Amino acid sequence: MGKWSKHTLLFFSRLGLAYKKVVADLGNYRGEISHEFIVLSENGDVTIAYSNESDYAVNIDLAEVITQHFTHAEELKELKKQKFTNDPDKNEDILNQLELPPEKIIKTKTYKINDELLVVLYRGDHQLNEVKLKNLLHVKNLTLAVDDFTREIIGCSANSVGPIKLPVQVKVIADNGIKSISNGVACANEDGYYYENVNPERDFAINAYEDIRYIQEGEPSPDGIGTIQFAKGFEVAHIFKLGSTYSVESEALFVDEFGDEKPLQMGAYGLGVSRLFAVASQFYQDGSGFTWPNSIAPFDVHLLTENVENEEEWLVSEQLYNILSTYQFDVLFDDRHTTIDEKLNDANLIGLPVQVIVSSKVQQGIVKVQYRRTGETFECAKEELIDRLNEYFRVY
């Protein structure tokens, strides 16, 4: 895994793409650890959490929240049941209508796990992290409890479930942030009602406090260095260190130098080649088309003949094509019977690193060269072309 990881990092560096290697969820694999390679982009579909002062970087799904210890300064008030002014069945987050500070709200989600009801609590200003919850419960999928199931066990709809006076057999898991709430609010396990002045431990019991929420920007980095920042990006590669998990099960063994049988060490490695090109395309383009770097361009040189009907232009173009190919340049030869303006527009759209234009100036032994990414244009003797291209590709 280490060598493949280093080669992958080198690969992305050569492409000129800003990326981060982050710890990621194993997903449906069973193993030791996995890493994603994320190309950073504001348009990305993946969020990563990283420290602003260290190398810590993980997929946001796995970012650990450092547990804080709270001291409640305010006096605990008497628990009171209140009636909602609006019909709770028409509002998914019914506690939000109370217009209280979100850190005072005890939100509830209910799940059906192995035909049993699980109640999960988290603070109103936090977001429940179902990846952490799945890993905690050792399940592949989470199924929200429907109203019929909660009514059968508790006697109310799913969005009216709260932590107070739950049946003994119902398991309750709370995020660590619930510990900080004093005189909060929670649903009352009765449609149309809620409790105010709710205090954990005094008013309800918890089976377990766990880290089951998403980390937030500005919170302490889990490695103890700096604070957490977020960034968007696209996952373009994923590696998994599986260890001996699967080889032990399948008895995939080898005999070491001492004659002892040991399980093979396994890994899984994936690179999204087509996805990588799609992601790179948003970085390598301008108003005229693509501007591929040398490392990713499908060809090195775009050779264009201004007038294919002109015998000398055509013969020199063919000659240059053969010479460039001999010197191991990959050449796209535009020999179409169309205008040079159309050819140049298409060349800019395709975006190969170098454009070589053979025009009427070839009668003077001169060709025109344009570097697509920089826009630099110059003329040179056709005999000098190979040296100029070699110099360009050594630098870029």
N, C-alpha and C positions, 0 to 999 in steps of 0.2 A: 504493500500500500504506500510505503514511504517513497519508493522510487517513482511509482506511477504518479503520485501527487506532485513530486518535483518536476517531472516531465510535463505534466499538465500546466503547472505554473509557468514554465518556460514557454510552452505553446501559446498561452494567452498573452504573455509579455511580447512575443514576436508579432502577434496580431495587433498590438498597440491598444488593447482594450483594458479599461480600468475595471478591476475585478477584486473580489474578496473570497477567500476560502473560509467557509463558516461551518460550524458544527450543525448537523441537521438530524431530523427524526429518522429512525430506521424504517418507519412505515410498516409494510407487511413483512419485512425481513426480520429474522431473529439473529442477533449478532452482538458485537461489542460497541461499534461506533460508526458513524457515517459523516461524510463531509460533502457539502455542495459547493460548486464554484459559481459565483454570482457575478455577472457582468452588471456593473452599476448603471442605472438609468432611471430618470424621473418617471418614465412611463412603465417601469417594471411591474410585474405581477407578484413579486416576492418581496417581503419586508425583512430586513435584517436588523439586528440590534448589535451595536458595537460600542466599545469604550472610546472616549475621546482622548484617552491618555495611555492606552495599552493596546496589545494585539488581540484582545478579546473580541470575538465576532461569532455570532450564532444566528441561525434562523430564528425569527422572533417567537416561533412556536416553542422553542426550547430555552428561551432566556429565563434563567432562574431569578426570582425576586427575593432579595435579601430580607429576611424576617426582621421586623422592627418591634421593639418592646414599647408598649404604650402605658402611660399613666393617666387615668381619667381624673380631670380636675373638677368637672361639674358634678353636682349632687344628683344621684339617681332618683328619678321621679316615679310616681305611681303609674303602673301599667294601666292603660285605658283602651277599651274597644270603641271604635268609631265607625260610622257609616259613610261610605263613599257617596258623593253627590252625583256622580255619573254612573251609568251602568257598566260594571267591570267587564262584562262579556264583550263590550265594544272597544276595549282599549287593552292592547297586549301588555304594555308597561303601565298598569293601573296606578302604581304608586307615584308615577311621575306627575300625575294631576295634582298632587298635594303641594307642588312647588316648594319642596324643601331642599336644602343643600344635598347634593347626591351622595356625599359621604355619610349622610344620616340614614340612607335607604338600604334595607336588607333585601336584595333581589333574590329570587328563587327560580331555579330550573328543576324540573322533575324528569327523571329518566326511568325507563323500564329496562332493568338489567336482570337477565335470567328469571324473568317473570316476577321480579320483586321491584318495589318502588324505591328509588333513590332520590333523595332531596339534596340539592346542591345550593349553597348560599354564597353570595359574593356581594361586595359593596357596590352601591349605585354608580360610583365614579370609576369603577373598574370594569374590565371586559373579561368574561369567563374564557379560559383557554381550554378548549375541548381536546386538544392534542395532549396536554398535560394530564387531563382527566382520564383519557383513554389509557395512557401509559400507566397511570396510577392504578386503574382498575384491571389492567392487563386484558383489555378487550380490543377487538379490531374496529368495532363500530359502536356508536352511541345512538340509542333510539329514544326520542322524546316521548314521555308518557302522554297519552291522549286523555281527553276529559272523562270518557267512560271508565278508564282504569283508575284515575284519581278519585272519581266519585265513589267507586266501589270500595276503595280503601279508606279514603279520608272524608268523603261526602261533599266535595266541592269540585269546581272546574280546576284545570291545571294552573291557570293564571291566578287563582285565588289561594294557592297553597303557600303556607308560611311555616316557620319553625316551631311555633308555640302549640303545645298540646297535641303533638303528633302521636299516632299509635306507636306502641313500643317497638313493633317489628320493623318500622320504617327507619332505614339508615340515613343519617344526616352527615354530609361532608361539607365543611365550610372552608373558604379561603382564609388565609391568615389575617387578611385585612378586616375580617369581621370582628376580630378581637378589639379593634380600636373604636368600635361604635358604642356610644352611650346615648341613652334616650333617643333611640332611633325609631324607625317605623318598619312594619312588616305586615304582610297579608295575614288574615286571621283564620284560614282554613274554613271560611264561610263566605259564600258569594255575597259581595256587596259590603264587606266589612274589612277593617284593618285594625291593627294595634298601634298605638303611639306610646312613646317612652319605653321602647323595647331595649332590654339590656341582656347581652349574651351571658350565659352561665346562671344569672339570676332567674331568667324567664324561660329558658329552654336549654336542652342538652345537645351536645355535639359529639358524634362518634369519633370524628377526627378533624383536626385542623391541618390543612395542606396548602402547598403553593400550587394553586390551580387558576391563576389569572395571568393575563399578559402584562409584561413589564411596560413601564411608561417612560417616555423621554425625560431626561433629567434625574431619574432615579440612580442610586449608586450602582456602579458596575459590579456584577457578581464576583469578579476577581479581586475586588477591593481597590481597584485603581481607576480613578476618574468616574465620570458619569456616563449614562447610556444615551446614545444618539441613534436615530433611525436612518435608514437609507433604503431606497427601492432598487430593484434590479431584476434580471432574468436569470433563472437557473439554466446553465448550459452544460453542466457535467455533474455527476454524482458518483461517489465512491463509497463502498461499504466494506468495513472490516468485519467479516463474519466469524473469524476464528475457527473453532472446531465444532460449532453448533450443529451443522448439517453433516459433517463428515463422521461424527460419532454415531449419529442416527443411522447413517447408511453404511457404517463400517468401512469407510474409505480410509485405509490405514497404510502406513509405510513402515519399513524396518530401518531403524537408525544404525549408526556404526557400531553400536554395542549389541545389536541383535534384538532390541526392544521394539515392539509395535507401538506406533503413535499415530494419532489422527492427523490428517492433512489440515493445513491452515488455509482457509478459503477467503476469497474476496470477490466483490462484484464491482465492475467498472463500466460506467456509461458516459458517452460523449454525444451530445445532440448536434450532429454535424449540420443537418439542414436548419435546425433552430439557431445554431451559431451564426450562419450566414444571414438569417433573417434579423437577428439581433444586431449584428455588425452593420447591416445596411443603414440603420438609423443614424449611425455615427459617421459613416463615410458617404456623404452626399452633400450636394449644394443645389442651387437653383436650376442647374442644367442637367443634373443626373448624379450618378454614383462617382465616387472618387476612391476606388479601391486601393489599399496599400499593396505593395509588391508581394507581401506574404500571403495574401488571400485572393489576389486577382486571378481570374481564370487564364489570362494571357498577359505577357509582359508588354508587348508592343502592338499598337493598332496601326497598320499600314494602309494609307489611303491614297489612291490615285485620283488626281483631280479630273483628268480626262482620259478615260480608257481607250478612246478612239484615236488618241495621239500615239503614234507608234513608239516614239522615243520614251515618252512617259511610261507607257506600258512595259517596254523592255527593261527600263531601269527598275521599275517596281518589281518585276519578276526577279531581276538580278538581286535586288535588296532582300526580297523574301528568302531566296536561297542562301544568301550570305548570313542573314540573321539567324536562320534555322541552323546553319552549320555551326554558328557560335552559341548554340543551345538557348537561343531566345525563343519563347513561345509567341508566335505571331498570328494575329487575326488580320487577314488580308481582305479589305473591302474593294472588290473589283466590280461592283455593280455599275450598270449603265444609268447613272443618275447624277444629279448636280453635286458639286463639292459641298455646298451649304447643307444639303440633306445628309451627306455623309458625315460632316463635322457635327451636326446636331445629334445624329445617332451615336457617334463616337463619344461625345460628351455624356450622353445618356448611359451608355454602357460603362464608361468610366475606367478604362484600362490605364495603367500608370503613365505610358508614353504614347504619344501620337506622332507618327512620321508621315508627312504629306509630301508626295511627289507631284510637283506642278511644272509649269512651263520653264521655271528657273533651272530645271534639270539640264537644260541646254548649256547652262554655265557650270554644271557639275554641282549644283547646290540643292539641298533638300531642307524642308522646314521641320523643326522638332518642337513639340509642346509637351510640357510636364503637366499632367491633368490636375494633380492635387494643388500645385502651387500656382498654376497658370503661367509659369515662365515659358516664354517662346523665344526661339533663336533659329538662325540659319547656319548651316555648316556644309562643308564639302562632303559629298557622299562617302569619300574615302576616310573621313574622320568620324563617321557615325558610330562605328563599333566602339572606338575609344571613348566617345562621349557617353554612350549608353553604359559601358562597363563602369565608368566613373560614377554615373548616377546610381546604378544598382548597388555599388559598394557602399555608398553613403546611406541609401534608403533601403 
